[in-house]
């Protein structure tokens, strides 16, 4: 089912062709570029360019010349009589220009902000407090037409009038009522002129009743447009704090030393505009859809390869991978380790020290780096580098561009010492709910498929359990229960699985033996039990890394494996049920968080029942 070696798209991320194929491939590429140019012109978008041209633009940008931006902070609470109280925010989505690099012309983007003037890429970081509810009115001020290609042949939010960019905001990792979840069909256009079938309210309620830690983030979730809307810039961080519960941890704090790092790869035309191919890999089926988007440049907080001057002390970094499809395997060039204290929106029970950190799409890690341990062996600079293949895990190795992320410039040892009262504690936070497989109310089999065009071998769509988003919900848990999900990956990609509302964690991954036989049976029956999955899930068992053993909202599902995931439909920090009606309409969803997969159409409804 590996399609990329047969991919026919004008700009391909496939592996390097064999020498005997190169002449024919160049001729075929030239012909396809001519066809693609005509298709793009007909849809009003710019024609595709070669991968070499995109790489040339990225390579023209000198690395480490822009300082890492600190995104503006918006408080999700008010202070009255010395006490935090609930508040209301209005945050809009705007089209504006953004400078991704000193030497790159300004880029047209869609971005979040409390006003058009203050909107940024990424959007403002919302800082909320545990147990202090927040309400947010999300407003769409976007133009009538998208700045990037989109494909009407995948299940997509399309306004009846043909005007307006549908958007809806999802707080990723948040525990909130279904009406405030940003359901894919709850989209709306500018001024709420048109609304999707599950739209209910312009103002979302965030109880902030969950435990603090790690990082949440908010982003667009409109049906079939998520990949384009996020690529355009509709994303931002959300940090939930509890000063009372976290004070004893001693972790670095303050805006200078507790930083959010939002990673996102992008490609650019020479004039600075965002590049997204307007011709699909299989254009006779999907005119625009591509199976994955990989950018030539890596941005952090909206700057391509920035740098950050750091003191010789500890820093806390909340790392969020907001890319469409790229995994990052991060390490520091001077050998300094990461002290992992949390993942996604939870703390670990205790810190875990690693030298490499694999961050899937939409996954977040909360780490501490102690720059006081930097030696003169590697100078006073530490590059944050990436070694993850793309697509992950069996794609191309990173090159001299996407293998670099950013640089830390460490002050000399002779500089005046900064007082650092922070530390990394021996223990962090424990949760009331523990992983207990024997307490599961139900075991479900969740199977990931990829479908191909018989004529070309190129992908047409991806499904979960062979079903569409619009098919009735088959995952219908009850609030307050635990479930075991056996997630089977029959594709060649590692899929980051995201469940809305629930907290979950992988406990093991077991390799499937006799994989082709099992695939053939599943293609006929689509039933893991009848295909005797127990006979096939007997291969090598791979343990979940220690730094991922906490309550997460994204888990990696390796290809050719069955991954056992414990899913909790309750508040894991208290063991109690949700402080709202989680069974209300329109329900929730779960999906692969590779955005190009989610849009076509690796997403399913998740409906809690009484």
Buried (B, 14 or more C-beta within 10 A) or exposed (E): BBBBEBBBBBBBBBBEBEEEEEEEBEEEBEEBBEEBBEBBEEBEBBBBBBBEBBBEBBBEBEBBBBEBBEBBBBBBBEEEEEEBEBBEBEBBBBBBEBBBBEEBBEBBBBBBBBEEEBBBBBBBBBBBBBBBBBBBEBBBBBEEEBBBBBBEBBBBBBBEEEEBBBBBBBBBBBBBBBBBBBBBBBBBBBEEEBBBEBBBEBEBBBBBBBBBBBBBBBBBBBBBBBBBBBBBBBBBBBBBBBEEBBEEBEBBBEEEBBBBBBBBBBBBBBEBBBBBBBBBBBBEBBBBBBBBBBBBBBBBBBBBBBBBEBBBBBBBBBBBBBBBBBBBBBBBBBEBBBBBBBBBBBBBBBBBEBEEBBBBBBBBBBBBBBBBEBEEEBEBBBBBBBEBBBBBBBBBEBEEBBBBBBBBBBBEEEEEEEEBEBEBBEEBBEBEBEBEEEBBEBEBBBBBBBBBBEEBBBBBBBBBBBBEBEEEBBBBBBBBBBBBBBBBBBBBBBBBBBBBBBBBBBBBBBBBBBBEBBBEBBEEEBBBEEBBBEEBBBBEEBEBBBBBBBBBBBBBBBBBBBBBBBBBBBBBBBEBBBBBEBBEEBBBBBBBBBBBBBBBBBBBBBBBEE
